[in-house]
């Protein structure tokens, strides 16, 4: 159902225009040059349907982290950070597991060795349920402004005597 291609200006412009209903409106982005350049920095990948509709996007690396003063403590090395956004036309409609599973498989094609980590706002219980269904475990809690966030870690057996990651 999904495919990816290189992020382009048209994708970035569409993503910047997405408008989420409260309380998810904290995910609305600022439509400006810096926000567009962030989406075009090479770490974002659009996810399209078979009908070329922009369903969402994902990012990896520093773009997937919530910047904080204690970033080194919250984001230790040894993980691939992943972030994502879903077109608001499709949120809350039962597409989360399929969409996220596709993104995980795409990231694993490139980054096979390290487990994944993500950060989610704690009020976003829909997303947390999806991530838990996909095998992520809850990690640290922290605040950025008035919003509480949580890191979540991919849970898998490392293959070295059965210890978990």
C-alpha positions as CSV (number, residue, x, y, z in Angstrom):
1,X,0.0,0.0,0.0
2,X,2.9,2.4,0.7
3,X,6.0,3.5,-1.0
4,X,8.7,6.2,-0.5
5,X,10.6,8.6,-2.6
6,X,13.0,11.5,-2.1
7,X,11.5,14.5,-0.2
8,X,10.9,17.4,-2.5
9,X,9.6,21.0,-2.2
10,X,6.0,20.0,-3.0
11,X,6.0,17.3,-0.2
12,X,7.5,19.8,2.2
13,X,5.0,22.5,1.4
14,X,2.1,20.0,1.8
15,X,3.4,18.8,5.2
16,X,3.8,22.3,6.5
17,X,0.1,23.1,5.6
18,X,-1.2,20.1,7.6
19,X,-3.5,21.1,10.4
20,X,-4.3,18.8,13.3
21,X,-7.2,19.2,15.7
22,X,-6.5,19.8,19.4
23,X,-4.8,18.3,21.4
24,X,-2.7,17.1,18.4
25,X,-2.4,20.7,17.1
26,X,1.0,20.9,18.9
27,X,2.2,18.9,15.8
28,X,1.2,21.8,13.5
29,X,4.3,23.2,11.9
30,X,5.3,26.8,11.2
31,X,5.1,27.6,7.5
32,X,8.4,29.3,7.0
33,X,11.8,29.0,5.2
34,X,13.5,27.3,8.2
35,X,10.8,24.7,8.6
36,X,10.9,23.9,4.9
37,X,14.7,23.6,4.9
38,X,14.4,21.2,7.9
39,X,12.1,18.9,5.9
40,X,14.5,19.1,2.9
41,X,17.7,18.4,5.0
42,X,18.0,14.8,3.8
43,X,16.7,13.0,7.0
44,X,13.0,13.2,6.1
45,X,11.3,10.7,3.7
46,X,7.8,11.0,2.4
47,X,5.5,8.0,2.5
48,X,2.9,7.9,-0.3
49,X,0.0,5.6,-1.2
50,X,-0.3,3.7,-4.4
51,X,-2.3,6.7,-5.7
52,X,0.6,9.1,-5.0
53,X,-1.2,10.7,-2.0
54,X,1.1,11.9,0.7
55,X,0.1,9.7,3.6
56,X,2.9,10.8,6.0
57,X,6.6,11.0,6.4
58,X,9.4,9.8,8.7
59,X,12.8,11.0,9.8
60,X,15.8,9.6,11.5
61,X,18.8,10.9,13.4
62,X,18.8,14.3,15.2
63,X,15.7,15.4,13.4
64,X,13.7,12.7,15.3
65,X,14.8,14.0,18.7
66,X,13.1,16.5,20.9
67,X,15.8,19.1,21.6
68,X,16.4,19.4,25.4
69,X,19.1,20.6,27.7
70,X,19.6,17.0,29.0
71,X,19.8,15.5,25.5
72,X,22.9,13.5,26.2
73,X,21.1,11.7,29.1
74,X,17.8,11.2,27.3
75,X,19.4,10.1,24.0
76,X,22.5,7.9,24.7
77,X,24.3,6.4,21.7
78,X,23.5,2.9,20.4
79,X,20.1,3.6,18.9
80,X,18.5,4.9,15.7
81,X,16.1,7.7,16.5
82,X,13.0,7.7,14.4
83,X,10.2,10.3,14.1
84,X,7.1,10.4,11.9
85,X,4.1,12.4,11.0
86,X,0.8,11.2,9.5
87,X,-1.4,13.3,7.2
88,X,-4.2,14.5,9.5
89,X,-6.7,13.1,7.0
90,X,-5.7,9.6,8.1
91,X,-5.1,9.9,11.8
92,X,-7.4,8.1,14.2
93,X,-8.7,5.8,11.5
94,X,-6.9,2.6,12.3
95,X,-3.9,3.0,9.9
96,X,-1.2,3.5,12.6
97,X,0.1,0.0,12.9
98,X,0.3,-0.6,9.1
99,X,1.9,2.9,8.5
100,X,4.5,2.5,11.4
101,X,5.3,-1.1,10.4
102,X,6.1,0.1,6.9
103,X,8.4,2.8,8.2
104,X,10.2,0.4,10.5
105,X,10.8,-2.0,7.6
106,X,12.1,0.9,5.5
107,X,14.5,2.0,8.2
108,X,15.7,-1.5,8.8
109,X,16.6,-1.9,5.2
110,X,19.3,0.7,5.8
111,X,20.1,0.5,9.5
112,X,19.9,-3.2,10.4
113,X,22.3,-3.4,13.4
114,X,20.9,-0.8,16.0
115,X,17.6,-0.9,17.8
116,X,15.2,2.0,17.2
117,X,14.2,4.7,19.7
118,X,11.4,7.2,19.4
119,X,10.0,10.1,21.4
120,X,6.3,10.7,21.8
121,X,4.1,13.2,23.7
122,X,2.5,11.3,26.6
123,X,-1.0,12.6,25.9
124,X,-0.8,10.8,22.5
125,X,-2.2,7.5,23.7
126,X,-3.2,6.5,20.2
127,X,0.5,6.6,19.1
128,X,1.7,4.9,22.3
129,X,-0.7,2.0,21.7
130,X,0.6,1.6,18.1
131,X,4.2,1.7,19.2
132,X,3.6,-0.9,22.0
133,X,1.8,-3.2,19.5
134,X,5.0,-3.0,17.4
135,X,7.2,-4.0,20.3
136,X,8.4,-0.7,21.7
137,X,8.8,-0.4,25.5
138,X,8.4,2.8,27.5
139,X,11.5,4.7,28.6
140,X,12.2,8.0,30.2
141,X,9.8,10.9,30.8
142,X,10.8,14.5,30.4
143,X,9.2,17.9,29.8
144,X,9.7,20.4,27.0
145,X,7.8,23.5,27.9
146,X,4.4,22.4,29.1
147,X,4.4,19.1,27.2
148,X,5.5,15.8,28.7
149,X,7.3,13.4,26.4
150,X,8.5,9.8,26.7
151,X,11.2,7.9,24.9
152,X,10.3,4.5,23.8
153,X,12.7,1.7,22.8
154,X,12.4,-1.1,20.3
155,X,12.4,-4.4,22.3
156,X,14.1,-7.3,20.7
157,X,16.4,-10.1,21.6
158,X,20.0,-9.2,20.8
159,X,21.0,-12.8,19.9
160,X,23.8,-12.7,22.5
161,X,22.6,-15.1,25.2
162,X,19.0,-13.9,24.9
163,X,19.4,-10.5,26.7
164,X,16.9,-7.9,25.6
165,X,17.5,-4.5,24.2
